[in-house]
Amino acid sequence: MNKKAEIETTTKWVIMIIIAIILLLLLFLLIRSLFGEASIKIEEKLREFVVPPTAVISSPSPSDIYKVFDPITFDGSESYDQFHKIVGYYWDFDGDYIIDSKAIKINFSYFEPGEYNVTLKVVSDEGGIGAASQIVNVYTRNRKRAGLENSLFLIRDNDRNNTQNILRLIPVTTWNDADGMHNIPYYVYYTKDIGSSLTEAQLKELMERYGKKHAYSFDDPNIPCCKFNWGNVTKVNDIDEVYFDFWELYDYVVLVDPEEYPSLLISSLFASFYNSPIIFIDKSNLQKYKAAIRNNGKTRRVYYIPSVSSIDTPVHSFIIESGLDYHPYSTQELRDPQRRVNRIIKLNSNVTMKS
């Protein structure tokens, strides 16, 4: 065999070996791909038979009463997996699908009253996932003075310009707390002329209608006063003389600038939901309400409605200097159905009377 033939033969063998190697690589890749797909399917099939861990929320108890600012113990330590180890604990305390903690056991405080859907997810080292959820109701710490519900509230609106005082009394007469909803009869009236008022007979009829022996009367200097054989009437010329005394305890207040007219009613409903005093405030009356806002150092949070910018700068500066926490709520946020603010108010009577 000559040299030329030998070279041609060698070249053919080289080409055949290269082709064979390529074919073997392709076959290897094909087998690997098929094996990988089969492995994934087998793993997925096996996962169907993996018993997930059991998530257990041993604390808090749904029957207990919880209030804002108080630490609540959330405990998932009784969660278990019969065959595997639990390697992850994931808490969502407010139902927003955001992980709030990865601790097995933790103390957590809510800053607002409401109904919270708490979820705990636990993950095993085999990838099994178990979940448990629980509704936690958190209530206001603010508390009304005892005996208040035995009264009837009366307010006159003869000049048709008594909006602020009418709205300020809504959180006094309607509020929400751990014992449920409270309603005190609230009667808004108008008399024929500035010098007239309800008669003693009308007062007696109102007291009997609502089954009360005591009434508070606001902004009516001409109302009959004060003790009668059928009950008694406390005449209040300046609402601020008694307003904050209606609360035995409050640690947050609602502040609204009186010029924010579209927000006045919704802010009053919000204050009722939080069982909170409401103050219509600007730089002109700031000095008058400083002590009430501080509340002897008991106030923890101030709510602005509808925004920080809607509050006069001197008012905001006072809040900052006092070291108070503050949080704004827009009227749109307060109208969110989940807040339930719009459903809290029902005036028992809103009547125009003529004498």
C-alpha beads as a LAMMPS data file, in Angstrom:
LAMMPS data file: protein, C-alpha beads

355 atoms
354 bonds

1 atom types
1 bond types

-500.0 500.0 xlo xhi
-500.0 500.0 ylo yhi
-500.0 500.0 zlo zhi

Masses

1 110.0

Atoms # bond

1 1 1 0.000 0.000 0.000
2 1 1 1.439 3.317 -1.028
3 1 1 1.663 6.369 1.163
4 1 1 -1.303 8.061 -0.461
5 1 1 -3.581 5.113 0.286
6 1 1 -2.338 4.927 3.862
7 1 1 -3.148 8.632 4.454
8 1 1 -6.629 8.237 2.988
9 1 1 -7.294 5.201 5.188
10 1 1 -6.050 6.999 8.293
11 1 1 -8.209 10.054 7.491
12 1 1 -11.294 7.886 7.074
13 1 1 -10.661 6.249 10.472
14 1 1 -10.189 9.623 12.136
15 1 1 -13.428 10.904 10.640
16 1 1 -15.260 7.739 11.660
17 1 1 -13.889 8.014 15.228
18 1 1 -14.940 11.692 15.476
19 1 1 -18.419 10.852 14.181
20 1 1 -18.625 7.988 16.646
21 1 1 -17.596 10.254 19.525
22 1 1 -20.204 12.849 18.491
23 1 1 -22.877 10.173 18.267
24 1 1 -21.891 8.844 21.679
25 1 1 -22.064 12.376 23.156
26 1 1 -25.474 12.947 21.610
27 1 1 -26.655 9.607 22.914
28 1 1 -25.301 10.438 26.360
29 1 1 -27.052 13.814 26.379
30 1 1 -30.291 12.226 25.214
31 1 1 -30.127 9.543 27.901
32 1 1 -29.273 12.169 30.521
33 1 1 -32.185 14.359 29.451
34 1 1 -34.626 11.466 29.485
35 1 1 -33.302 10.319 32.838
36 1 1 -33.585 13.851 34.225
37 1 1 -37.190 14.201 33.086
38 1 1 -38.016 10.816 34.490
39 1 1 -36.288 11.700 37.743
40 1 1 -38.286 14.911 38.046
41 1 1 -41.527 13.071 37.384
42 1 1 -40.614 10.394 39.909
43 1 1 -39.718 13.082 42.465
44 1 1 -42.990 14.873 41.817
45 1 1 -44.846 11.599 42.182
46 1 1 -43.049 10.827 45.402
47 1 1 -43.883 14.287 46.747
48 1 1 -47.546 13.391 46.447
49 1 1 -46.925 10.762 49.086
50 1 1 -44.865 12.995 51.392
51 1 1 -46.853 13.602 54.567
52 1 1 -46.632 17.358 55.255
53 1 1 -45.766 18.614 58.723
54 1 1 -48.561 19.781 60.988
55 1 1 -48.524 23.452 61.918
56 1 1 -49.881 24.229 65.383
57 1 1 -50.543 27.697 66.798
58 1 1 -50.624 26.972 70.538
59 1 1 -50.694 30.664 71.414
60 1 1 -52.507 33.050 71.293
61 1 1 -55.871 31.649 72.303
62 1 1 -58.899 32.762 70.234
63 1 1 -60.920 33.104 73.453
64 1 1 -58.570 35.609 75.098
65 1 1 -59.009 39.370 74.967
66 1 1 -56.108 41.255 73.381
67 1 1 -55.589 44.991 73.216
68 1 1 -53.384 47.309 71.193
69 1 1 -49.816 47.892 72.356
70 1 1 -49.889 44.808 74.614
71 1 1 -47.364 42.063 73.701
72 1 1 -49.040 38.896 72.401
73 1 1 -47.125 35.612 72.442
74 1 1 -47.244 33.700 69.154
75 1 1 -46.029 30.125 69.675
76 1 1 -45.534 27.507 66.953
77 1 1 -43.305 25.174 68.976
78 1 1 -45.941 22.424 69.123
79 1 1 -45.842 22.030 65.325
80 1 1 -44.559 18.576 64.359
81 1 1 -43.605 16.156 61.589
82 1 1 -43.750 12.413 62.319
83 1 1 -40.907 11.467 59.978
84 1 1 -38.847 14.557 59.315
85 1 1 -37.436 17.638 60.977
86 1 1 -39.120 21.029 60.757
87 1 1 -36.574 23.519 59.487
88 1 1 -38.641 26.651 58.873
89 1 1 -41.324 28.672 60.671
90 1 1 -42.999 31.555 58.801
91 1 1 -45.484 33.901 60.504
92 1 1 -47.849 36.363 58.841
93 1 1 -49.499 38.359 61.630
94 1 1 -51.820 40.583 59.597
95 1 1 -52.930 38.606 56.538
96 1 1 -50.950 40.633 54.006
97 1 1 -49.014 37.568 52.745
98 1 1 -45.729 39.105 53.895
99 1 1 -43.540 37.123 56.298
100 1 1 -43.374 39.029 59.592
101 1 1 -41.224 36.589 61.565
102 1 1 -39.275 33.339 61.192
103 1 1 -39.077 32.650 64.924
104 1 1 -40.598 29.573 66.534
105 1 1 -41.957 31.709 69.358
106 1 1 -42.178 35.493 69.455
107 1 1 -43.933 38.399 71.175
108 1 1 -45.696 40.777 68.793
109 1 1 -47.836 43.881 69.415
110 1 1 -50.549 45.408 67.266
111 1 1 -50.850 49.173 67.057
112 1 1 -54.426 49.247 65.832
113 1 1 -57.618 47.464 66.857
114 1 1 -59.119 45.084 64.344
115 1 1 -59.629 41.496 63.266
116 1 1 -56.367 39.889 62.128
117 1 1 -55.956 36.619 60.235
118 1 1 -52.719 35.097 61.583
119 1 1 -51.029 32.356 59.539
120 1 1 -48.154 30.018 60.445
121 1 1 -46.436 27.932 57.764
122 1 1 -43.901 25.258 58.711
123 1 1 -41.493 23.528 56.309
124 1 1 -39.779 20.151 56.811
125 1 1 -36.321 19.161 55.594
126 1 1 -38.076 17.072 52.899
127 1 1 -39.841 20.138 51.573
128 1 1 -43.228 19.367 53.059
129 1 1 -45.322 22.397 53.981
130 1 1 -47.981 22.634 56.658
131 1 1 -50.098 25.662 57.529
132 1 1 -52.401 26.808 60.307
133 1 1 -54.388 30.017 60.689
134 1 1 -56.256 31.752 63.441
135 1 1 -58.351 34.886 63.811
136 1 1 -57.100 37.255 66.501
137 1 1 -59.336 40.115 67.584
138 1 1 -57.468 43.109 68.953
139 1 1 -59.412 45.769 70.807
140 1 1 -58.867 49.361 71.808
141 1 1 -57.337 50.114 75.195
142 1 1 -59.362 53.312 75.427
143 1 1 -62.103 52.977 77.993
144 1 1 -65.220 55.032 78.722
145 1 1 -66.193 56.202 82.176
146 1 1 -68.498 53.817 84.028
147 1 1 -72.201 54.655 84.033
148 1 1 -72.093 56.702 80.847
149 1 1 -74.604 54.465 79.092
150 1 1 -77.297 55.427 81.574
151 1 1 -77.499 58.890 79.987
152 1 1 -79.180 60.623 77.077
153 1 1 -77.244 63.190 75.017
154 1 1 -78.940 66.334 73.756
155 1 1 -77.418 69.001 71.535
156 1 1 -78.993 72.052 69.942
157 1 1 -78.091 73.295 66.477
158 1 1 -80.092 76.493 66.234
159 1 1 -77.546 78.450 64.217
160 1 1 -76.945 75.499 61.829
161 1 1 -73.249 75.952 62.509
162 1 1 -72.645 73.448 65.270
163 1 1 -71.071 70.748 63.113
164 1 1 -67.867 70.325 65.092
165 1 1 -69.550 69.763 68.451
166 1 1 -72.140 67.429 66.907
167 1 1 -69.370 65.348 65.343
168 1 1 -67.201 65.421 68.464
169 1 1 -70.012 63.814 70.456
170 1 1 -70.353 60.871 68.061
171 1 1 -67.331 59.006 69.536
172 1 1 -68.763 59.698 73.004
173 1 1 -72.156 58.172 72.208
174 1 1 -71.116 55.348 69.842
175 1 1 -67.994 53.234 70.227
176 1 1 -66.486 49.819 69.766
177 1 1 -64.532 47.820 72.375
178 1 1 -63.970 44.273 73.642
179 1 1 -67.560 44.129 74.902
180 1 1 -68.985 44.954 71.467
181 1 1 -70.795 47.986 70.099
182 1 1 -72.171 50.644 72.422
183 1 1 -74.874 53.157 71.566
184 1 1 -76.073 55.984 73.787
185 1 1 -79.157 57.866 72.580
186 1 1 -78.028 61.068 70.872
187 1 1 -80.644 63.686 70.033
188 1 1 -79.860 66.648 67.763
189 1 1 -82.599 69.273 67.700
190 1 1 -83.545 72.727 66.481
191 1 1 -85.917 75.158 68.185
192 1 1 -88.004 77.905 66.609
193 1 1 -86.024 80.864 67.860
194 1 1 -82.761 81.507 69.657
195 1 1 -84.504 82.240 72.966
196 1 1 -86.579 79.054 73.095
197 1 1 -85.721 75.491 74.019
198 1 1 -87.231 72.117 74.795
199 1 1 -89.956 72.307 77.411
200 1 1 -89.901 70.278 80.586
201 1 1 -92.685 68.115 79.150
202 1 1 -90.625 67.434 76.014
203 1 1 -87.583 66.574 78.106
204 1 1 -89.628 64.167 80.233
205 1 1 -91.095 62.533 77.123
206 1 1 -87.575 62.046 75.670
207 1 1 -86.236 60.568 78.893
208 1 1 -89.137 58.122 79.095
209 1 1 -88.782 57.203 75.420
210 1 1 -85.193 56.118 75.913
211 1 1 -85.601 54.843 79.457
212 1 1 -83.066 57.266 80.944
213 1 1 -82.967 59.227 84.179
214 1 1 -80.106 61.538 83.240
215 1 1 -79.368 63.768 80.250
216 1 1 -76.424 65.892 79.103
217 1 1 -77.465 69.066 77.303
218 1 1 -74.954 70.923 75.071
219 1 1 -75.062 74.408 73.566
220 1 1 -78.517 75.298 74.857
221 1 1 -78.499 78.017 77.544
222 1 1 -82.300 78.059 77.700
223 1 1 -82.971 74.402 78.459
224 1 1 -84.793 73.686 81.757
225 1 1 -82.329 72.742 84.463
226 1 1 -81.480 70.778 86.491
227 1 1 -83.258 68.309 88.841
228 1 1 -86.809 67.080 88.334
229 1 1 -88.881 64.340 89.874
230 1 1 -88.490 62.317 86.661
231 1 1 -84.691 62.768 86.361
232 1 1 -81.991 65.399 86.016
233 1 1 -80.260 67.390 83.307
234 1 1 -76.592 68.418 83.251
235 1 1 -76.276 71.613 81.242
236 1 1 -72.929 72.014 79.456
237 1 1 -72.108 75.400 77.956
238 1 1 -68.556 74.523 76.845
239 1 1 -68.089 70.979 75.560
240 1 1 -64.400 71.007 76.522
241 1 1 -65.335 71.322 80.197
242 1 1 -66.476 67.685 80.183
243 1 1 -65.392 66.141 76.881
244 1 1 -62.207 64.334 77.901
245 1 1 -63.730 63.266 81.216
246 1 1 -66.005 60.883 79.325
247 1 1 -62.941 58.651 78.867
248 1 1 -61.565 56.836 81.885
249 1 1 -58.530 55.949 79.792
250 1 1 -57.265 56.957 76.368
251 1 1 -53.826 56.566 74.874
252 1 1 -54.434 57.827 71.348
253 1 1 -56.356 60.748 69.888
254 1 1 -57.574 61.758 66.431
255 1 1 -56.574 65.197 65.122
256 1 1 -58.268 66.957 62.214
257 1 1 -57.925 70.495 60.932
258 1 1 -61.444 72.059 60.941
259 1 1 -60.830 73.386 57.429
260 1 1 -60.639 69.810 56.135
261 1 1 -64.426 69.748 55.813
262 1 1 -64.746 66.624 53.599
263 1 1 -62.864 64.645 56.254
264 1 1 -64.812 65.752 59.326
265 1 1 -67.523 63.079 59.314
266 1 1 -65.318 60.132 58.343
267 1 1 -62.767 61.151 60.988
268 1 1 -65.533 61.121 63.598
269 1 1 -66.508 57.594 62.531
270 1 1 -62.865 56.576 62.726
271 1 1 -62.649 57.968 66.273
272 1 1 -65.706 55.917 67.212
273 1 1 -64.119 52.760 65.825
274 1 1 -61.039 53.455 67.961
275 1 1 -63.103 54.700 70.939
276 1 1 -60.945 57.806 70.802
277 1 1 -61.397 61.498 71.515
278 1 1 -61.368 63.642 68.391
279 1 1 -59.979 67.168 68.320
280 1 1 -60.562 69.668 65.522
281 1 1 -57.340 71.577 65.852
282 1 1 -55.203 74.206 64.159
283 1 1 -52.655 76.761 65.293
284 1 1 -55.383 79.013 66.703
285 1 1 -56.492 76.558 69.406
286 1 1 -53.327 74.477 69.846
287 1 1 -52.548 75.940 73.265
288 1 1 -56.031 74.984 74.480
289 1 1 -55.596 71.293 73.635
290 1 1 -51.942 70.621 74.443
291 1 1 -52.680 69.073 77.845
292 1 1 -55.495 66.910 76.464
293 1 1 -53.279 65.600 73.681
294 1 1 -50.472 64.699 76.084
295 1 1 -52.991 63.260 78.574
296 1 1 -50.473 63.309 81.434
297 1 1 -48.000 61.356 79.339
298 1 1 -50.437 58.508 78.626
299 1 1 -50.961 59.219 74.945
300 1 1 -48.975 56.830 72.753
301 1 1 -50.142 57.659 69.254
302 1 1 -51.812 60.512 67.384
303 1 1 -53.793 60.006 64.178
304 1 1 -53.866 62.727 61.538
305 1 1 -56.725 62.812 59.073
306 1 1 -56.299 63.034 56.154
307 1 1 -52.515 63.659 56.002
308 1 1 -49.500 65.172 57.723
309 1 1 -49.653 68.164 55.401
310 1 1 -53.277 68.843 56.397
311 1 1 -52.165 69.571 59.979
312 1 1 -50.858 73.061 60.771
313 1 1 -47.077 73.162 61.149
314 1 1 -47.163 74.372 64.801
315 1 1 -49.442 71.451 65.680
316 1 1 -47.151 68.936 64.002
317 1 1 -44.090 70.512 65.647
318 1 1 -45.756 70.154 69.051
319 1 1 -46.419 66.450 68.373
320 1 1 -42.781 65.894 67.388
321 1 1 -41.445 67.818 70.390
322 1 1 -43.716 65.800 72.692
323 1 1 -42.190 62.576 71.371
324 1 1 -45.563 61.228 70.253
325 1 1 -45.926 58.621 67.532
326 1 1 -48.180 59.827 64.721
327 1 1 -49.859 58.172 61.771
328 1 1 -51.895 59.776 58.951
329 1 1 -54.978 58.204 57.378
330 1 1 -56.460 59.481 54.141
331 1 1 -60.232 59.510 53.748
332 1 1 -59.820 56.907 50.982
333 1 1 -58.095 54.532 53.404
334 1 1 -60.806 55.048 56.010
335 1 1 -63.484 54.202 53.437
336 1 1 -61.829 50.854 52.744
337 1 1 -64.543 48.230 53.535
338 1 1 -62.027 46.180 55.509
339 1 1 -61.737 48.978 58.070
340 1 1 -65.502 48.783 58.753
341 1 1 -65.483 52.449 59.767
342 1 1 -68.488 53.355 57.605
343 1 1 -70.659 50.774 59.353
344 1 1 -70.051 51.816 62.929
345 1 1 -72.298 54.842 63.298
346 1 1 -76.037 55.055 63.752
347 1 1 -77.449 58.087 65.501
348 1 1 -80.436 56.966 67.526
349 1 1 -82.226 60.208 66.713
350 1 1 -81.385 63.134 64.477
351 1 1 -84.525 65.213 64.745
352 1 1 -85.568 68.777 63.975
353 1 1 -88.157 69.953 66.486
354 1 1 -90.320 73.041 66.539
355 1 1 -91.602 74.458 69.806

Bonds

1 1 1 2
2 1 2 3
3 1 3 4
4 1 4 5
5 1 5 6
6 1 6 7
7 1 7 8
8 1 8 9
9 1 9 10
10 1 10 11
11 1 11 12
12 1 12 13
13 1 13 14
14 1 14 15
15 1 15 16
16 1 16 17
17 1 17 18
18 1 18 19
19 1 19 20
20 1 20 21
21 1 21 22
22 1 22 23
23 1 23 24
24 1 24 25
25 1 25 26
26 1 26 27
27 1 27 28
28 1 28 29
29 1 29 30
30 1 30 31
31 1 31 32
32 1 32 33
33 1 33 34
34 1 34 35
35 1 35 36
36 1 36 37
37 1 37 38
38 1 38 39
39 1 39 40
40 1 40 41
41 1 41 42
42 1 42 43
43 1 43 44
44 1 44 45
45 1 45 46
46 1 46 47
47 1 47 48
48 1 48 49
49 1 49 50
50 1 50 51
51 1 51 52
52 1 52 53
53 1 53 54
54 1 54 55
55 1 55 56
56 1 56 57
57 1 57 58
58 1 58 59
59 1 59 60
60 1 60 61
61 1 61 62
62 1 62 63
63 1 63 64
64 1 64 65
65 1 65 66
66 1 66 67
67 1 67 68
68 1 68 69
69 1 69 70
70 1 70 71
71 1 71 72
72 1 72 73
73 1 73 74
74 1 74 75
75 1 75 76
76 1 76 77
77 1 77 78
78 1 78 79
79 1 79 80
80 1 80 81
81 1 81 82
82 1 82 83
83 1 83 84
84 1 84 85
85 1 85 86
86 1 86 87
87 1 87 88
88 1 88 89
89 1 89 90
90 1 90 91
91 1 91 92
92 1 92 93
93 1 93 94
94 1 94 95
95 1 95 96
96 1 96 97
97 1 97 98
98 1 98 99
99 1 99 100
100 1 100 101
101 1 101 102
102 1 102 103
103 1 103 104
104 1 104 105
105 1 105 106
106 1 106 107
107 1 107 108
108 1 108 109
109 1 109 110
110 1 110 111
111 1 111 112
112 1 112 113
113 1 113 114
114 1 114 115
115 1 115 116
116 1 116 117
117 1 117 118
118 1 118 119
119 1 119 120
120 1 120 121
121 1 121 122
122 1 122 123
123 1 123 124
124 1 124 125
125 1 125 126
126 1 126 127
127 1 127 128
128 1 128 129
129 1 129 130
130 1 130 131
131 1 131 132
132 1 132 133
133 1 133 134
134 1 134 135
135 1 135 136
136 1 136 137
137 1 137 138
138 1 138 139
139 1 139 140
140 1 140 141
141 1 141 142
142 1 142 143
143 1 143 144
144 1 144 145
145 1 145 146
146 1 146 147
147 1 147 148
148 1 148 149
149 1 149 150
150 1 150 151
151 1 151 152
152 1 152 153
153 1 153 154
154 1 154 155
155 1 155 156
156 1 156 157
157 1 157 158
158 1 158 159
159 1 159 160
160 1 160 161
161 1 161 162
162 1 162 163
163 1 163 164
164 1 164 165
165 1 165 166
166 1 166 167
167 1 167 168
168 1 168 169
169 1 169 170
170 1 170 171
171 1 171 172
172 1 172 173
173 1 173 174
174 1 174 175
175 1 175 176
176 1 176 177
177 1 177 178
178 1 178 179
179 1 179 180
180 1 180 181
181 1 181 182
182 1 182 183
183 1 183 184
184 1 184 185
185 1 185 186
186 1 186 187
187 1 187 188
188 1 188 189
189 1 189 190
190 1 190 191
191 1 191 192
192 1 192 193
193 1 193 194
194 1 194 195
195 1 195 196
196 1 196 197
197 1 197 198
198 1 198 199
199 1 199 200
200 1 200 201
201 1 201 202
202 1 202 203
203 1 203 204
204 1 204 205
205 1 205 206
206 1 206 207
207 1 207 208
208 1 208 209
209 1 209 210
210 1 210 211
211 1 211 212
212 1 212 213
213 1 213 214
214 1 214 215
215 1 215 216
216 1 216 217
217 1 217 218
218 1 218 219
219 1 219 220
220 1 220 221
221 1 221 222
222 1 222 223
223 1 223 224
224 1 224 225
225 1 225 226
226 1 226 227
227 1 227 228
228 1 228 229
229 1 229 230
230 1 230 231
231 1 231 232
232 1 232 233
233 1 233 234
234 1 234 235
235 1 235 236
236 1 236 237
237 1 237 238
238 1 238 239
239 1 239 240
240 1 240 241
241 1 241 242
242 1 242 243
243 1 243 244
244 1 244 245
245 1 245 246
246 1 246 247
247 1 247 248
248 1 248 249
249 1 249 250
250 1 250 251
251 1 251 252
252 1 252 253
253 1 253 254
254 1 254 255
255 1 255 256
256 1 256 257
257 1 257 258
258 1 258 259
259 1 259 260
260 1 260 261
261 1 261 262
262 1 262 263
263 1 263 264
264 1 264 265
265 1 265 266
266 1 266 267
267 1 267 268
268 1 268 269
269 1 269 270
270 1 270 271
271 1 271 272
272 1 272 273
273 1 273 274
274 1 274 275
275 1 275 276
276 1 276 277
277 1 277 278
278 1 278 279
279 1 279 280
280 1 280 281
281 1 281 282
282 1 282 283
283 1 283 284
284 1 284 285
285 1 285 286
286 1 286 287
287 1 287 288
288 1 288 289
289 1 289 290
290 1 290 291
291 1 291 292
292 1 292 293
293 1 293 294
294 1 294 295
295 1 295 296
296 1 296 297
297 1 297 298
298 1 298 299
299 1 299 300
300 1 300 301
301 1 301 302
302 1 302 303
303 1 303 304
304 1 304 305
305 1 305 306
306 1 306 307
307 1 307 308
308 1 308 309
309 1 309 310
310 1 310 311
311 1 311 312
312 1 312 313
313 1 313 314
314 1 314 315
315 1 315 316
316 1 316 317
317 1 317 318
318 1 318 319
319 1 319 320
320 1 320 321
321 1 321 322
322 1 322 323
323 1 323 324
324 1 324 325
325 1 325 326
326 1 326 327
327 1 327 328
328 1 328 329
329 1 329 330
330 1 330 331
331 1 331 332
332 1 332 333
333 1 333 334
334 1 334 335
335 1 335 336
336 1 336 337
337 1 337 338
338 1 338 339
339 1 339 340
340 1 340 341
341 1 341 342
342 1 342 343
343 1 343 344
344 1 344 345
345 1 345 346
346 1 346 347
347 1 347 348
348 1 348 349
349 1 349 350
350 1 350 351
351 1 351 352
352 1 352 353
353 1 353 354
354 1 354 355
